[in-house]
Amino acid sequence: MFENPLESPEEKKEQRGHRYLIDIFLVVVALGFLIGLRVLYKGTKQKVQTTATTASQLATADPVKDLKVQRATMTKDSFGTTAVWSVNLVNKSEKFAYSAIVYQTDYIGADNNLILENTGTINTTIGPNAEDSFEIRDAAYPNGTAWFKFKVTGAKAKVE
């Protein structure tokens, strides 16, 4: 309505053009922000689905069933005081690798009573359909032991 007599018509056109550039810039920034949120949300959604799938698969892992003791022999060390186990484990699982394998050794007397029960952890990983051998220095060999056994009692599973 009121025109500034000091402004020329060219200055008015430049100001309007400047406003359009700012508007276009703001629209581009807003679109970039929305696209970035969409990509971020989609990636997070896929990660959550993958984690949920892995967790459900891990729930089916059974290290006691999958890790088979193929051979376990026990001897005494050179002083005859410590039990030394030579163990060969086989992972029968098709999709799980096992680490931090927990084992139990039992030493039983002639009357079939338990003399000593010991537990330990083998800090290694056995992949699917793989086998590995270990030598384990166990507990002091108890007097009166008639027989002994080695068994796997647990492990940490990982989907391969």
Chimera marker file (.cmm) of the C-alpha trace (Angstrom):
<marker_set name="trace">
<marker id="1" x="0.000" y="0.000" z="0.000" r="1" g="1" b="0" radius="0.5"/>
<marker id="2" x="2.615" y="2.483" z="1.040" r="1" g="1" b="0" radius="0.5"/>
<marker id="3" x="5.594" y="2.438" z="-1.158" r="1" g="1" b="0" radius="0.5"/>
<marker id="4" x="8.982" y="3.628" z="-0.113" r="1" g="1" b="0" radius="0.5"/>
<marker id="5" x="9.924" y="6.334" z="-2.579" r="1" g="1" b="0" radius="0.5"/>
<marker id="6" x="13.592" y="5.610" z="-1.945" r="1" g="1" b="0" radius="0.5"/>
<marker id="7" x="13.366" y="1.959" z="-3.175" r="1" g="1" b="0" radius="0.5"/>
<marker id="8" x="13.594" y="1.329" z="-6.854" r="1" g="1" b="0" radius="0.5"/>
<marker id="9" x="11.542" y="-1.417" z="-8.561" r="1" g="1" b="0" radius="0.5"/>
<marker id="10" x="14.718" y="-3.463" z="-9.134" r="1" g="1" b="0" radius="0.5"/>
<marker id="11" x="15.443" y="-3.593" z="-5.386" r="1" g="1" b="0" radius="0.5"/>
<marker id="12" x="11.928" y="-4.879" z="-4.747" r="1" g="1" b="0" radius="0.5"/>
<marker id="13" x="12.449" y="-7.729" z="-7.259" r="1" g="1" b="0" radius="0.5"/>
<marker id="14" x="15.779" y="-8.643" z="-5.670" r="1" g="1" b="0" radius="0.5"/>
<marker id="15" x="14.186" y="-8.836" z="-2.206" r="1" g="1" b="0" radius="0.5"/>
<marker id="16" x="11.408" y="-11.093" z="-3.470" r="1" g="1" b="0" radius="0.5"/>
<marker id="17" x="13.920" y="-13.323" z="-5.263" r="1" g="1" b="0" radius="0.5"/>
<marker id="18" x="15.945" y="-13.546" z="-2.087" r="1" g="1" b="0" radius="0.5"/>
<marker id="19" x="12.866" y="-14.700" z="-0.167" r="1" g="1" b="0" radius="0.5"/>
<marker id="20" x="12.235" y="-17.462" z="-2.703" r="1" g="1" b="0" radius="0.5"/>
<marker id="21" x="15.788" y="-18.726" z="-2.330" r="1" g="1" b="0" radius="0.5"/>
<marker id="22" x="15.410" y="-18.855" z="1.454" r="1" g="1" b="0" radius="0.5"/>
<marker id="23" x="12.066" y="-20.673" z="1.113" r="1" g="1" b="0" radius="0.5"/>
<marker id="24" x="13.545" y="-23.221" z="-1.298" r="1" g="1" b="0" radius="0.5"/>
<marker id="25" x="16.513" y="-23.743" z="1.007" r="1" g="1" b="0" radius="0.5"/>
<marker id="26" x="14.224" y="-24.356" z="4.002" r="1" g="1" b="0" radius="0.5"/>
<marker id="27" x="12.107" y="-26.856" z="2.048" r="1" g="1" b="0" radius="0.5"/>
<marker id="28" x="15.219" y="-28.767" z="0.925" r="1" g="1" b="0" radius="0.5"/>
<marker id="29" x="16.561" y="-28.871" z="4.507" r="1" g="1" b="0" radius="0.5"/>
<marker id="30" x="13.206" y="-30.110" z="5.833" r="1" g="1" b="0" radius="0.5"/>
<marker id="31" x="13.015" y="-32.832" z="3.165" r="1" g="1" b="0" radius="0.5"/>
<marker id="32" x="16.586" y="-33.901" z="3.910" r="1" g="1" b="0" radius="0.5"/>
<marker id="33" x="15.767" y="-34.106" z="7.604" r="1" g="1" b="0" radius="0.5"/>
<marker id="34" x="12.663" y="-36.228" z="6.975" r="1" g="1" b="0" radius="0.5"/>
<marker id="35" x="14.538" y="-38.566" z="4.623" r="1" g="1" b="0" radius="0.5"/>
<marker id="36" x="17.315" y="-38.919" z="7.207" r="1" g="1" b="0" radius="0.5"/>
<marker id="37" x="14.776" y="-39.836" z="9.909" r="1" g="1" b="0" radius="0.5"/>
<marker id="38" x="13.185" y="-42.394" z="7.602" r="1" g="1" b="0" radius="0.5"/>
<marker id="39" x="16.532" y="-44.054" z="6.844" r="1" g="1" b="0" radius="0.5"/>
<marker id="40" x="17.500" y="-44.036" z="10.516" r="1" g="1" b="0" radius="0.5"/>
<marker id="41" x="14.166" y="-45.501" z="11.611" r="1" g="1" b="0" radius="0.5"/>
<marker id="42" x="14.217" y="-48.185" z="8.916" r="1" g="1" b="0" radius="0.5"/>
<marker id="43" x="17.755" y="-49.270" z="9.906" r="1" g="1" b="0" radius="0.5"/>
<marker id="44" x="16.817" y="-49.394" z="13.593" r="1" g="1" b="0" radius="0.5"/>
<marker id="45" x="13.712" y="-51.439" z="12.810" r="1" g="1" b="0" radius="0.5"/>
<marker id="46" x="15.795" y="-53.995" z="10.886" r="1" g="1" b="0" radius="0.5"/>
<marker id="47" x="18.308" y="-54.220" z="13.748" r="1" g="1" b="0" radius="0.5"/>
<marker id="48" x="15.517" y="-54.820" z="16.269" r="1" g="1" b="0" radius="0.5"/>
<marker id="49" x="14.026" y="-57.551" z="14.069" r="1" g="1" b="0" radius="0.5"/>
<marker id="50" x="17.445" y="-59.189" z="13.622" r="1" g="1" b="0" radius="0.5"/>
<marker id="51" x="18.123" y="-59.064" z="17.357" r="1" g="1" b="0" radius="0.5"/>
<marker id="52" x="14.710" y="-60.561" z="18.124" r="1" g="1" b="0" radius="0.5"/>
<marker id="53" x="15.274" y="-63.353" z="15.596" r="1" g="1" b="0" radius="0.5"/>
<marker id="54" x="18.726" y="-64.111" z="17.013" r="1" g="1" b="0" radius="0.5"/>
<marker id="55" x="17.364" y="-64.134" z="20.558" r="1" g="1" b="0" radius="0.5"/>
<marker id="56" x="14.632" y="-66.594" z="19.614" r="1" g="1" b="0" radius="0.5"/>
<marker id="57" x="17.193" y="-68.825" z="17.893" r="1" g="1" b="0" radius="0.5"/>
<marker id="58" x="19.515" y="-68.680" z="20.921" r="1" g="1" b="0" radius="0.5"/>
<marker id="59" x="16.631" y="-69.824" z="23.103" r="1" g="1" b="0" radius="0.5"/>
<marker id="60" x="16.679" y="-73.125" z="21.189" r="1" g="1" b="0" radius="0.5"/>
<marker id="61" x="20.417" y="-73.686" z="21.736" r="1" g="1" b="0" radius="0.5"/>
<marker id="62" x="21.223" y="-76.700" z="23.919" r="1" g="1" b="0" radius="0.5"/>
<marker id="63" x="24.963" y="-76.950" z="24.633" r="1" g="1" b="0" radius="0.5"/>
<marker id="64" x="24.569" y="-80.104" z="26.734" r="1" g="1" b="0" radius="0.5"/>
<marker id="65" x="22.959" y="-81.864" z="23.778" r="1" g="1" b="0" radius="0.5"/>
<marker id="66" x="25.107" y="-80.284" z="21.041" r="1" g="1" b="0" radius="0.5"/>
<marker id="67" x="28.549" y="-80.607" z="22.673" r="1" g="1" b="0" radius="0.5"/>
<marker id="68" x="29.391" y="-84.291" z="22.787" r="1" g="1" b="0" radius="0.5"/>
<marker id="69" x="32.352" y="-85.654" z="24.693" r="1" g="1" b="0" radius="0.5"/>
<marker id="70" x="33.966" y="-87.845" z="22.068" r="1" g="1" b="0" radius="0.5"/>
<marker id="71" x="36.806" y="-88.920" z="24.346" r="1" g="1" b="0" radius="0.5"/>
<marker id="72" x="37.732" y="-88.041" z="27.929" r="1" g="1" b="0" radius="0.5"/>
<marker id="73" x="40.669" y="-89.715" z="29.626" r="1" g="1" b="0" radius="0.5"/>
<marker id="74" x="42.072" y="-88.866" z="33.025" r="1" g="1" b="0" radius="0.5"/>
<marker id="75" x="45.649" y="-89.322" z="34.182" r="1" g="1" b="0" radius="0.5"/>
<marker id="76" x="47.599" y="-87.958" z="37.104" r="1" g="1" b="0" radius="0.5"/>
<marker id="77" x="50.361" y="-85.397" z="36.784" r="1" g="1" b="0" radius="0.5"/>
<marker id="78" x="54.015" y="-86.343" z="37.308" r="1" g="1" b="0" radius="0.5"/>
<marker id="79" x="53.663" y="-85.924" z="41.093" r="1" g="1" b="0" radius="0.5"/>
<marker id="80" x="50.524" y="-88.093" z="41.180" r="1" g="1" b="0" radius="0.5"/>
<marker id="81" x="48.500" y="-85.426" z="42.971" r="1" g="1" b="0" radius="0.5"/>
<marker id="82" x="46.547" y="-83.525" z="40.294" r="1" g="1" b="0" radius="0.5"/>
<marker id="83" x="44.046" y="-84.989" z="37.836" r="1" g="1" b="0" radius="0.5"/>
<marker id="84" x="44.808" y="-84.128" z="34.214" r="1" g="1" b="0" radius="0.5"/>
<marker id="85" x="42.026" y="-84.622" z="31.677" r="1" g="1" b="0" radius="0.5"/>
<marker id="86" x="42.497" y="-85.040" z="27.924" r="1" g="1" b="0" radius="0.5"/>
<marker id="87" x="39.153" y="-84.206" z="26.357" r="1" g="1" b="0" radius="0.5"/>
<marker id="88" x="37.935" y="-84.207" z="22.764" r="1" g="1" b="0" radius="0.5"/>
<marker id="89" x="34.656" y="-82.308" z="22.229" r="1" g="1" b="0" radius="0.5"/>
<marker id="90" x="32.506" y="-82.319" z="19.088" r="1" g="1" b="0" radius="0.5"/>
<marker id="91" x="29.902" y="-79.661" z="18.335" r="1" g="1" b="0" radius="0.5"/>
<marker id="92" x="27.008" y="-81.460" z="16.620" r="1" g="1" b="0" radius="0.5"/>
<marker id="93" x="25.033" y="-78.251" z="16.045" r="1" g="1" b="0" radius="0.5"/>
<marker id="94" x="24.482" y="-76.997" z="12.503" r="1" g="1" b="0" radius="0.5"/>
<marker id="95" x="24.059" y="-73.324" z="13.415" r="1" g="1" b="0" radius="0.5"/>
<marker id="96" x="25.484" y="-72.600" z="16.876" r="1" g="1" b="0" radius="0.5"/>
<marker id="97" x="29.032" y="-71.943" z="17.995" r="1" g="1" b="0" radius="0.5"/>
<marker id="98" x="29.741" y="-72.449" z="21.689" r="1" g="1" b="0" radius="0.5"/>
<marker id="99" x="32.222" y="-70.624" z="23.900" r="1" g="1" b="0" radius="0.5"/>
<marker id="100" x="32.970" y="-70.478" z="27.636" r="1" g="1" b="0" radius="0.5"/>
<marker id="101" x="32.202" y="-74.195" z="27.896" r="1" g="1" b="0" radius="0.5"/>
<marker id="102" x="31.369" y="-75.204" z="31.455" r="1" g="1" b="0" radius="0.5"/>
<marker id="103" x="32.269" y="-78.732" z="32.507" r="1" g="1" b="0" radius="0.5"/>
<marker id="104" x="31.930" y="-80.928" z="35.587" r="1" g="1" b="0" radius="0.5"/>
<marker id="105" x="34.231" y="-83.699" z="36.758" r="1" g="1" b="0" radius="0.5"/>
<marker id="106" x="33.090" y="-86.299" z="39.269" r="1" g="1" b="0" radius="0.5"/>
<marker id="107" x="35.327" y="-88.618" z="41.288" r="1" g="1" b="0" radius="0.5"/>
<marker id="108" x="33.419" y="-91.592" z="42.694" r="1" g="1" b="0" radius="0.5"/>
<marker id="109" x="34.519" y="-94.162" z="45.253" r="1" g="1" b="0" radius="0.5"/>
<marker id="110" x="34.180" y="-97.962" z="45.182" r="1" g="1" b="0" radius="0.5"/>
<marker id="111" x="30.871" y="-97.693" z="47.073" r="1" g="1" b="0" radius="0.5"/>
<marker id="112" x="29.496" y="-95.463" z="44.248" r="1" g="1" b="0" radius="0.5"/>
<marker id="113" x="29.400" y="-92.432" z="46.514" r="1" g="1" b="0" radius="0.5"/>
<marker id="114" x="30.614" y="-89.115" z="45.184" r="1" g="1" b="0" radius="0.5"/>
<marker id="115" x="33.989" y="-88.179" z="46.678" r="1" g="1" b="0" radius="0.5"/>
<marker id="116" x="34.595" y="-84.941" z="44.785" r="1" g="1" b="0" radius="0.5"/>
<marker id="117" x="32.694" y="-82.850" z="42.261" r="1" g="1" b="0" radius="0.5"/>
<marker id="118" x="34.593" y="-80.072" z="40.488" r="1" g="1" b="0" radius="0.5"/>
<marker id="119" x="33.544" y="-77.560" z="37.838" r="1" g="1" b="0" radius="0.5"/>
<marker id="120" x="35.493" y="-75.372" z="35.451" r="1" g="1" b="0" radius="0.5"/>
<marker id="121" x="35.348" y="-73.442" z="32.207" r="1" g="1" b="0" radius="0.5"/>
<marker id="122" x="37.108" y="-74.031" z="28.906" r="1" g="1" b="0" radius="0.5"/>
<marker id="123" x="37.726" y="-70.592" z="27.424" r="1" g="1" b="0" radius="0.5"/>
<marker id="124" x="37.589" y="-71.337" z="23.716" r="1" g="1" b="0" radius="0.5"/>
<marker id="125" x="35.036" y="-71.407" z="20.909" r="1" g="1" b="0" radius="0.5"/>
<marker id="126" x="33.923" y="-74.478" z="18.984" r="1" g="1" b="0" radius="0.5"/>
<marker id="127" x="32.100" y="-73.651" z="15.761" r="1" g="1" b="0" radius="0.5"/>
<marker id="128" x="29.229" y="-75.575" z="14.180" r="1" g="1" b="0" radius="0.5"/>
<marker id="129" x="30.157" y="-79.132" z="13.142" r="1" g="1" b="0" radius="0.5"/>
<marker id="130" x="33.659" y="-78.692" z="14.552" r="1" g="1" b="0" radius="0.5"/>
<marker id="131" x="35.726" y="-80.517" z="17.138" r="1" g="1" b="0" radius="0.5"/>
<marker id="132" x="38.582" y="-79.562" z="19.423" r="1" g="1" b="0" radius="0.5"/>
<marker id="133" x="40.848" y="-81.201" z="21.985" r="1" g="1" b="0" radius="0.5"/>
<marker id="134" x="41.808" y="-79.841" z="25.382" r="1" g="1" b="0" radius="0.5"/>
<marker id="135" x="44.075" y="-80.715" z="28.262" r="1" g="1" b="0" radius="0.5"/>
<marker id="136" x="42.648" y="-79.651" z="31.602" r="1" g="1" b="0" radius="0.5"/>
<marker id="137" x="44.465" y="-79.628" z="34.932" r="1" g="1" b="0" radius="0.5"/>
<marker id="138" x="41.630" y="-80.328" z="37.333" r="1" g="1" b="0" radius="0.5"/>
<marker id="139" x="41.474" y="-80.736" z="41.094" r="1" g="1" b="0" radius="0.5"/>
<marker id="140" x="43.764" y="-82.643" z="43.418" r="1" g="1" b="0" radius="0.5"/>
<marker id="141" x="43.140" y="-86.320" z="42.733" r="1" g="1" b="0" radius="0.5"/>
<marker id="142" x="41.123" y="-87.624" z="45.689" r="1" g="1" b="0" radius="0.5"/>
<marker id="143" x="42.206" y="-90.786" z="47.499" r="1" g="1" b="0" radius="0.5"/>
<marker id="144" x="39.800" y="-93.703" z="47.213" r="1" g="1" b="0" radius="0.5"/>
<marker id="145" x="38.625" y="-92.868" z="43.678" r="1" g="1" b="0" radius="0.5"/>
<marker id="146" x="37.380" y="-95.969" z="41.876" r="1" g="1" b="0" radius="0.5"/>
<marker id="147" x="36.023" y="-94.269" z="38.770" r="1" g="1" b="0" radius="0.5"/>
<marker id="148" x="35.458" y="-90.791" z="37.375" r="1" g="1" b="0" radius="0.5"/>
<marker id="149" x="33.495" y="-88.961" z="34.703" r="1" g="1" b="0" radius="0.5"/>
<marker id="150" x="33.594" y="-85.768" z="32.675" r="1" g="1" b="0" radius="0.5"/>
<marker id="151" x="30.523" y="-83.968" z="31.334" r="1" g="1" b="0" radius="0.5"/>
<marker id="152" x="29.574" y="-80.649" z="29.739" r="1" g="1" b="0" radius="0.5"/>
<marker id="153" x="27.028" y="-78.702" z="31.807" r="1" g="1" b="0" radius="0.5"/>
<marker id="154" x="26.678" y="-75.465" z="29.841" r="1" g="1" b="0" radius="0.5"/>
<marker id="155" x="28.146" y="-72.997" z="27.374" r="1" g="1" b="0" radius="0.5"/>
<marker id="156" x="27.509" y="-69.618" z="25.807" r="1" g="1" b="0" radius="0.5"/>
<marker id="157" x="25.820" y="-69.987" z="22.399" r="1" g="1" b="0" radius="0.5"/>
<marker id="158" x="26.243" y="-67.765" z="19.344" r="1" g="1" b="0" radius="0.5"/>
<marker id="159" x="24.414" y="-68.056" z="16.018" r="1" g="1" b="0" radius="0.5"/>
<marker id="160" x="26.842" y="-68.596" z="13.132" r="1" g="1" b="0" radius="0.5"/>
<link id1="1" id2="2" r="1" g="1" b="0" radius="0.2"/>
<link id1="2" id2="3" r="1" g="1" b="0" radius="0.2"/>
<link id1="3" id2="4" r="1" g="1" b="0" radius="0.2"/>
<link id1="4" id2="5" r="1" g="1" b="0" radius="0.2"/>
<link id1="5" id2="6" r="1" g="1" b="0" radius="0.2"/>
<link id1="6" id2="7" r="1" g="1" b="0" radius="0.2"/>
<link id1="7" id2="8" r="1" g="1" b="0" radius="0.2"/>
<link id1="8" id2="9" r="1" g="1" b="0" radius="0.2"/>
<link id1="9" id2="10" r="1" g="1" b="0" radius="0.2"/>
<link id1="10" id2="11" r="1" g="1" b="0" radius="0.2"/>
<link id1="11" id2="12" r="1" g="1" b="0" radius="0.2"/>
<link id1="12" id2="13" r="1" g="1" b="0" radius="0.2"/>
<link id1="13" id2="14" r="1" g="1" b="0" radius="0.2"/>
<link id1="14" id2="15" r="1" g="1" b="0" radius="0.2"/>
<link id1="15" id2="16" r="1" g="1" b="0" radius="0.2"/>
<link id1="16" id2="17" r="1" g="1" b="0" radius="0.2"/>
<link id1="17" id2="18" r="1" g="1" b="0" radius="0.2"/>
<link id1="18" id2="19" r="1" g="1" b="0" radius="0.2"/>
<link id1="19" id2="20" r="1" g="1" b="0" radius="0.2"/>
<link id1="20" id2="21" r="1" g="1" b="0" radius="0.2"/>
<link id1="21" id2="22" r="1" g="1" b="0" radius="0.2"/>
<link id1="22" id2="23" r="1" g="1" b="0" radius="0.2"/>
<link id1="23" id2="24" r="1" g="1" b="0" radius="0.2"/>
<link id1="24" id2="25" r="1" g="1" b="0" radius="0.2"/>
<link id1="25" id2="26" r="1" g="1" b="0" radius="0.2"/>
<link id1="26" id2="27" r="1" g="1" b="0" radius="0.2"/>
<link id1="27" id2="28" r="1" g="1" b="0" radius="0.2"/>
<link id1="28" id2="29" r="1" g="1" b="0" radius="0.2"/>
<link id1="29" id2="30" r="1" g="1" b="0" radius="0.2"/>
<link id1="30" id2="31" r="1" g="1" b="0" radius="0.2"/>
<link id1="31" id2="32" r="1" g="1" b="0" radius="0.2"/>
<link id1="32" id2="33" r="1" g="1" b="0" radius="0.2"/>
<link id1="33" id2="34" r="1" g="1" b="0" radius="0.2"/>
<link id1="34" id2="35" r="1" g="1" b="0" radius="0.2"/>
<link id1="35" id2="36" r="1" g="1" b="0" radius="0.2"/>
<link id1="36" id2="37" r="1" g="1" b="0" radius="0.2"/>
<link id1="37" id2="38" r="1" g="1" b="0" radius="0.2"/>
<link id1="38" id2="39" r="1" g="1" b="0" radius="0.2"/>
<link id1="39" id2="40" r="1" g="1" b="0" radius="0.2"/>
<link id1="40" id2="41" r="1" g="1" b="0" radius="0.2"/>
<link id1="41" id2="42" r="1" g="1" b="0" radius="0.2"/>
<link id1="42" id2="43" r="1" g="1" b="0" radius="0.2"/>
<link id1="43" id2="44" r="1" g="1" b="0" radius="0.2"/>
<link id1="44" id2="45" r="1" g="1" b="0" radius="0.2"/>
<link id1="45" id2="46" r="1" g="1" b="0" radius="0.2"/>
<link id1="46" id2="47" r="1" g="1" b="0" radius="0.2"/>
<link id1="47" id2="48" r="1" g="1" b="0" radius="0.2"/>
<link id1="48" id2="49" r="1" g="1" b="0" radius="0.2"/>
<link id1="49" id2="50" r="1" g="1" b="0" radius="0.2"/>
<link id1="50" id2="51" r="1" g="1" b="0" radius="0.2"/>
<link id1="51" id2="52" r="1" g="1" b="0" radius="0.2"/>
<link id1="52" id2="53" r="1" g="1" b="0" radius="0.2"/>
<link id1="53" id2="54" r="1" g="1" b="0" radius="0.2"/>
<link id1="54" id2="55" r="1" g="1" b="0" radius="0.2"/>
<link id1="55" id2="56" r="1" g="1" b="0" radius="0.2"/>
<link id1="56" id2="57" r="1" g="1" b="0" radius="0.2"/>
<link id1="57" id2="58" r="1" g="1" b="0" radius="0.2"/>
<link id1="58" id2="59" r="1" g="1" b="0" radius="0.2"/>
<link id1="59" id2="60" r="1" g="1" b="0" radius="0.2"/>
<link id1="60" id2="61" r="1" g="1" b="0" radius="0.2"/>
<link id1="61" id2="62" r="1" g="1" b="0" radius="0.2"/>
<link id1="62" id2="63" r="1" g="1" b="0" radius="0.2"/>
<link id1="63" id2="64" r="1" g="1" b="0" radius="0.2"/>
<link id1="64" id2="65" r="1" g="1" b="0" radius="0.2"/>
<link id1="65" id2="66" r="1" g="1" b="0" radius="0.2"/>
<link id1="66" id2="67" r="1" g="1" b="0" radius="0.2"/>
<link id1="67" id2="68" r="1" g="1" b="0" radius="0.2"/>
<link id1="68" id2="69" r="1" g="1" b="0" radius="0.2"/>
<link id1="69" id2="70" r="1" g="1" b="0" radius="0.2"/>
<link id1="70" id2="71" r="1" g="1" b="0" radius="0.2"/>
<link id1="71" id2="72" r="1" g="1" b="0" radius="0.2"/>
<link id1="72" id2="73" r="1" g="1" b="0" radius="0.2"/>
<link id1="73" id2="74" r="1" g="1" b="0" radius="0.2"/>
<link id1="74" id2="75" r="1" g="1" b="0" radius="0.2"/>
<link id1="75" id2="76" r="1" g="1" b="0" radius="0.2"/>
<link id1="76" id2="77" r="1" g="1" b="0" radius="0.2"/>
<link id1="77" id2="78" r="1" g="1" b="0" radius="0.2"/>
<link id1="78" id2="79" r="1" g="1" b="0" radius="0.2"/>
<link id1="79" id2="80" r="1" g="1" b="0" radius="0.2"/>
<link id1="80" id2="81" r="1" g="1" b="0" radius="0.2"/>
<link id1="81" id2="82" r="1" g="1" b="0" radius="0.2"/>
<link id1="82" id2="83" r="1" g="1" b="0" radius="0.2"/>
<link id1="83" id2="84" r="1" g="1" b="0" radius="0.2"/>
<link id1="84" id2="85" r="1" g="1" b="0" radius="0.2"/>
<link id1="85" id2="86" r="1" g="1" b="0" radius="0.2"/>
<link id1="86" id2="87" r="1" g="1" b="0" radius="0.2"/>
<link id1="87" id2="88" r="1" g="1" b="0" radius="0.2"/>
<link id1="88" id2="89" r="1" g="1" b="0" radius="0.2"/>
<link id1="89" id2="90" r="1" g="1" b="0" radius="0.2"/>
<link id1="90" id2="91" r="1" g="1" b="0" radius="0.2"/>
<link id1="91" id2="92" r="1" g="1" b="0" radius="0.2"/>
<link id1="92" id2="93" r="1" g="1" b="0" radius="0.2"/>
<link id1="93" id2="94" r="1" g="1" b="0" radius="0.2"/>
<link id1="94" id2="95" r="1" g="1" b="0" radius="0.2"/>
<link id1="95" id2="96" r="1" g="1" b="0" radius="0.2"/>
<link id1="96" id2="97" r="1" g="1" b="0" radius="0.2"/>
<link id1="97" id2="98" r="1" g="1" b="0" radius="0.2"/>
<link id1="98" id2="99" r="1" g="1" b="0" radius="0.2"/>
<link id1="99" id2="100" r="1" g="1" b="0" radius="0.2"/>
<link id1="100" id2="101" r="1" g="1" b="0" radius="0.2"/>
<link id1="101" id2="102" r="1" g="1" b="0" radius="0.2"/>
<link id1="102" id2="103" r="1" g="1" b="0" radius="0.2"/>
<link id1="103" id2="104" r="1" g="1" b="0" radius="0.2"/>
<link id1="104" id2="105" r="1" g="1" b="0" radius="0.2"/>
<link id1="105" id2="106" r="1" g="1" b="0" radius="0.2"/>
<link id1="106" id2="107" r="1" g="1" b="0" radius="0.2"/>
<link id1="107" id2="108" r="1" g="1" b="0" radius="0.2"/>
<link id1="108" id2="109" r="1" g="1" b="0" radius="0.2"/>
<link id1="109" id2="110" r="1" g="1" b="0" radius="0.2"/>
<link id1="110" id2="111" r="1" g="1" b="0" radius="0.2"/>
<link id1="111" id2="112" r="1" g="1" b="0" radius="0.2"/>
<link id1="112" id2="113" r="1" g="1" b="0" radius="0.2"/>
<link id1="113" id2="114" r="1" g="1" b="0" radius="0.2"/>
<link id1="114" id2="115" r="1" g="1" b="0" radius="0.2"/>
<link id1="115" id2="116" r="1" g="1" b="0" radius="0.2"/>
<link id1="116" id2="117" r="1" g="1" b="0" radius="0.2"/>
<link id1="117" id2="118" r="1" g="1" b="0" radius="0.2"/>
<link id1="118" id2="119" r="1" g="1" b="0" radius="0.2"/>
<link id1="119" id2="120" r="1" g="1" b="0" radius="0.2"/>
<link id1="120" id2="121" r="1" g="1" b="0" radius="0.2"/>
<link id1="121" id2="122" r="1" g="1" b="0" radius="0.2"/>
<link id1="122" id2="123" r="1" g="1" b="0" radius="0.2"/>
<link id1="123" id2="124" r="1" g="1" b="0" radius="0.2"/>
<link id1="124" id2="125" r="1" g="1" b="0" radius="0.2"/>
<link id1="125" id2="126" r="1" g="1" b="0" radius="0.2"/>
<link id1="126" id2="127" r="1" g="1" b="0" radius="0.2"/>
<link id1="127" id2="128" r="1" g="1" b="0" radius="0.2"/>
<link id1="128" id2="129" r="1" g="1" b="0" radius="0.2"/>
<link id1="129" id2="130" r="1" g="1" b="0" radius="0.2"/>
<link id1="130" id2="131" r="1" g="1" b="0" radius="0.2"/>
<link id1="131" id2="132" r="1" g="1" b="0" radius="0.2"/>
<link id1="132" id2="133" r="1" g="1" b="0" radius="0.2"/>
<link id1="133" id2="134" r="1" g="1" b="0" radius="0.2"/>
<link id1="134" id2="135" r="1" g="1" b="0" radius="0.2"/>
<link id1="135" id2="136" r="1" g="1" b="0" radius="0.2"/>
<link id1="136" id2="137" r="1" g="1" b="0" radius="0.2"/>
<link id1="137" id2="138" r="1" g="1" b="0" radius="0.2"/>
<link id1="138" id2="139" r="1" g="1" b="0" radius="0.2"/>
<link id1="139" id2="140" r="1" g="1" b="0" radius="0.2"/>
<link id1="140" id2="141" r="1" g="1" b="0" radius="0.2"/>
<link id1="141" id2="142" r="1" g="1" b="0" radius="0.2"/>
<link id1="142" id2="143" r="1" g="1" b="0" radius="0.2"/>
<link id1="143" id2="144" r="1" g="1" b="0" radius="0.2"/>
<link id1="144" id2="145" r="1" g="1" b="0" radius="0.2"/>
<link id1="145" id2="146" r="1" g="1" b="0" radius="0.2"/>
<link id1="146" id2="147" r="1" g="1" b="0" radius="0.2"/>
<link id1="147" id2="148" r="1" g="1" b="0" radius="0.2"/>
<link id1="148" id2="149" r="1" g="1" b="0" radius="0.2"/>
<link id1="149" id2="150" r="1" g="1" b="0" radius="0.2"/>
<link id1="150" id2="151" r="1" g="1" b="0" radius="0.2"/>
<link id1="151" id2="152" r="1" g="1" b="0" radius="0.2"/>
<link id1="152" id2="153" r="1" g="1" b="0" radius="0.2"/>
<link id1="153" id2="154" r="1" g="1" b="0" radius="0.2"/>
<link id1="154" id2="155" r="1" g="1" b="0" radius="0.2"/>
<link id1="155" id2="156" r="1" g="1" b="0" radius="0.2"/>
<link id1="156" id2="157" r="1" g="1" b="0" radius="0.2"/>
<link id1="157" id2="158" r="1" g="1" b="0" radius="0.2"/>
<link id1="158" id2="159" r="1" g="1" b="0" radius="0.2"/>
<link id1="159" id2="160" r="1" g="1" b="0" radius="0.2"/>
</marker_set>
